[in-house]
Amino acid sequence: MDELVRMPNDQEVALAAEELGLAMVDKCDELAKKLFGQFTNDADSASQEIAKNADRSRRELHLELTKLRIRRAANMDLGGAVIAARTAGATWEQVGAACRSSRQAAYERWHKVVRKFEDARRKAEQLPMSVRDQGDPGSKPPIDALYELRHADPGDGG
């Protein structure tokens, strides 16, 4: 007896793959926070509170680099993690170190995807700003300032 077994179509497989990818990213985030929490729990609670309040951006940077290292070790796609790390302020040298490569190799591999993301975000940020933000020169996101600095001298090479 030949019974036909219904196979999932390409769209169903694509949706399942997307769900798996999101679950993997969520699990990576969970594991990185757990690892990062274990690392920061070694300090006493008073110094933890000071560090937590005084240096959130630095903590975010280290958390994103930890996520990048986990993804690399798990052979996951690193593009999104590189974007997150760069957005948190990571240098190409830090990205390269997290991926066990050189600054130049990291730049060559991911600078286009990061630039594409930055361009899309910049385009989205061209929406009308609130009155409070219009006259505030400090309201520019750090990644935009970094982008302008890195691309001011075309001979820099990244």
Residue pairs with C-beta under 8 A, 6 or more apart in sequence:
8 16
21 77
24 74
24 76
25 80
28 67
28 70
28 71
28 74
28 76
28 81
29 67
31 70
32 63
32 66
32 67
32 70
33 63
35 66
35 70
36 59
36 62
36 63
36 66
40 48
40 51
40 59
41 48
43 51
51 59
52 59
57 88
57 89
57 142
60 88
60 89
61 85
61 88
61 89
61 90
61 94
63 88
64 81
64 84
64 85
64 87
64 88
64 90
65 85
65 90
65 94
65 95
65 98
67 81
67 84
67 85
68 78
68 81
68 82
68 84
68 85
68 95
68 98
68 99
69 98
69 99
71 77
71 78
71 81
72 78
72 98
72 99
72 100
78 99
78 110
79 110
79 113
82 95
82 106
82 110
82 113
82 114
83 110
83 113
83 114
83 117
85 94
85 95
85 98
86 95
86 114
86 143
87 117
87 143
89 142
89 143
89 146
90 98
91 103
92 103
92 104
92 106
92 107
92 111
92 158
93 103
95 103
95 106
95 110
96 102
96 103
96 104
96 105
96 106
96 107
99 106
101 109
104 158
107 158
108 158
111 158
118 143
118 144
118 147
121 143
122 144
125 141
125 144
129 139
133 139
150 156
150 158
